[in-house]
Amino acid sequence: MIADFFHRRQLARIGREVGARLDAHPRVQRITFDDVKVPMQVYCYQDFLSKAECSDLIRMIDADAVPSELYRSDQENDSLFRTSYSCNLDRWHPDVLRIDDRICGLTGIDPRRGETLQGQRYAKGQEFKPHHDYFHTTQSYWQRERKSGGQRSWTAMVFLNEPKGGGETGFPHLSFKMMPRTGMLLIWNNMAPDGTPNPNLLHSGNPVTAGTKYIITKWFRRGFWM
């Protein structure tokens, strides 16, 4: 379809523009993967949030967290696929709005393309098995999501604390795991350079083996999110 062609071009452009912005930032580090042929846009930013900001967000998550939901797809019958607790943060709360604006400012993406910040909590033994953040267009949910901003482009995740054990964000196709570090932003483009979904960005929230893990996640869309 003609629309799909232009949507891919738009996603490719978003990838180039955000990547150039992050590559030029003095505090952002690009993570490289020598054994992968398709270029990956995966970055980290140490101390993106202060410890005080992380503590405030943890309190918000604890106040509102409920069992995490899934987009219904092939894992719909797997009750253990995502066992964390999560909540949408109040996007108009001054502290949340300030952090949301900081993420949008870093990427240069129009805030109207961003979903509401989601807080997530993982207790001992809880996990999110390997999954993609982009939408699988063969699934029934796609007809709804394509009208609500369309495909996801970038994912921005901030670790709010360091559990006593486990809780890594793993990328099995890249043979890479990121240990939680308080205040660190991990950000990646879910699309390949041509604007198509990048299957190599399969990732997981590995089981927490001791303590509790807290993160916030923000997803960006191709169009304006509704």
N, C-alpha and C positions, 0 to 999 in steps of 0.2 A: 504494500500500500504506500501511496505517496506520503501520507501523514507519518507513517513509521520511518520512512527515509529521512524526513526532516527532523523527526524526534531524535534519531540516532546522531544526526549532525549536531543537533543542539546539545546532546549529552557529551559528544566528543569535544565541543567547544568549551563547555563547562569544565571538563577535565583538564583541558589545556590551560585555561585561565586560572583555575584554582591551583593547579600544580605549579605554574610559574610564580604565583604569589607566595606559595609555601617555600619553594626553592630559594626565593630571594630573602626570606625572613631570617635574620641572624640567629634566632633561638630555636628554629625548627630544624630537626635532623631528618633527612630522608633515609629510610632503611632500604638497603639494596639486597637483591637476591640473584646471585651470579648464575645459578643453575636454571633460571626460568627465562624462556625465550621472549614471552610477551612482557613489556615493561610494566612494573607494578608501581603504583603511586601510594606508598605507605609511609607515613611520617609520625614522629613523636615530638612532643614539646614538654620538656621537664618543667615542673612547678608552674603549670598553666594556671592552676588555682592555688590559693593559699590554704594552709591548714585550717584556718578559721572558716573560710568559705566551704571547705569540704565538710567540716563538722556541722555547719548550718544545714547543708543539703542532706546529710545523714539523718538529722532530726526530722526533716520534712518527709523523707522516705519512710522512716519508722512510723510516722503518724498516719500515713495513708496507704501503705503497701498492701496489696492483695495478691493472690496467686496469679502468676504471669499467664497471659493468653498467647495463643499461636494463630497465625494465619492458617486456616484449614487447608491442608495439602496432603502430601503422601504420609505425613507424620500424624495425621489426625487421630489415629487409634493408639498412638504411643503416649501414654499418660506420663511417661518418664522423660520425654524429649526435652521439656523445659520445666524445671522444678523450682525456679526462683520465685521471689515475690517482686512486684513492681508497681509503679503508679506514674501517672502523668502529673508532673509538677505544675503548680499554678503559674502559668506563663505571665501573668500580670503582677505577681509578687515582685516587689522591687529587687530583691536579691537574685531571683531567677531571671528576671528581665535583663539585669546587668550582665549576668554570665552568658545568657543567650546572645545578647548583643556582641559580647566579646568573641564568641565562636563565629558569629556571622561576619564580624569585622575581620577576623583572621583569614577567613576563606574568601571574603569578598562576595559571597552569595547573598542575593536579595533575601532578607528575612522572610518574605512571603513564600519562599520556596521551602522553608524549614518546618518540620513537624515540631510539635510540642516536646520539650525536653522530658525524657522518661528516666525515672529513677529506678534502680534495680538493686535487690538485696539477695545475696546467696549465703545461706547458712551451711554448716558442715554437711557435706554429702550432696548439696544441690548443684545443679549444672544446667547448661544449655548446650545440647549436643550439636555437632557440626551442621551449619546451615549457611545460607546466603542471605544477605540483607536486601538484595534486589528482588523484585517480584518475578515469579515464574509465570509468564504470560499464558501458559497452558492451563493454569489453575482457575477455578471458578471465581476466586476473589478478585482476579485481575480486572474484570469488567467494572467492578466498583472502583478500584484504585486508579484505573486509567482516567477516570473522570474527576479524581481528587488530587490532581497534580502529576499523575503518571508515574513513571519509573523513578526509583531512588537512584541518586547519583553518589553523593559522599556520605560517609558515616563518621561522626565525631564522638569519641568515647573518652570520658575522664574517670580515672580511678580515684576514688575518694578516700581509700584507706589501704592498708596492707594486711590481709588476713595472715594468721600465723602459719598457714600451710595451704598450698594449692591455689586454685582460682586463676590460673594463667588464662590469657586469651590466646588460643592456639590457632595457627593457620596450617592445617595438615598438608596441603598441597605445596606449601612453601617451606616446610620443615622448620617452622618458626614459632616460638612461644614468647609472649611478652608477660613478664612478671608484674603484678600490680605494684605501682609506686604512687604514693599519695600525691595527688594534684597533677599527675601526668596526663596529658592529652595524647591519645592514639587516634589517628585519623587516616582514612583510606578512601580511594575511589573505587566504587563497586563496578565501574565500567572499564572495559578495555579501551585502548586509544581510539578505536573506530566507533565508540559509542554503544557497543553491544555489551551485554552482561559478561563479566569476567569470572568464569567458574573457579579460577585459582584463588579467589578471595573467600572461599569456603572457610568458616572460622567457628570456633566454639568457645563457650565459657566453661573451662575445665572444672571438675568437681573441687569444691573447697574441702580440704582435709582437716583443717583446724581453724577455729575462729569464724568470722563473718566477713564477706566481701561486699562493698558498696561501689556502685558506679552510676554515672549518668550517661545517657546516649541521646544524640540528636541525629536524625536522618534528614537529608535534603532531597527534594524532588526535582524532576526536570522542569515542571511548571509550578504554578502557585498551588500550594497545598490548601485544601479546604476541609 
